[in-house]
Amino acid sequence: MTDTRERRMEYLLEATGENTKSKALDRAVEFYLQMRGDTAVVPNGAFVGLMEKAERQGSVTPEEIAEVLDTDELPVNVRFSWSVGE
């Protein structure tokens, strides 16, 4: 394995919170397949769904984006906080 690949694997382990390379790869692959789509199991991926929603509505809110992109492998949620002054 090249140094670049080894670093990527370390980053993937950290990003997924998994302890083994195989579990980290499984999580990353499942997320990719759900986002990309165009497979027998996931014909329309989340990215396609998000683009179609934006095209239909003209724009999407952060909440709507999170709703479309949220997966078990990589949960997505939105939190807002406002502050004026100190």
Secondary structure as UniProt FT lines:
FT   HELIX           3..16
FT   HELIX           21..36
FT   HELIX           46..57
FT   HELIX           62..69
//
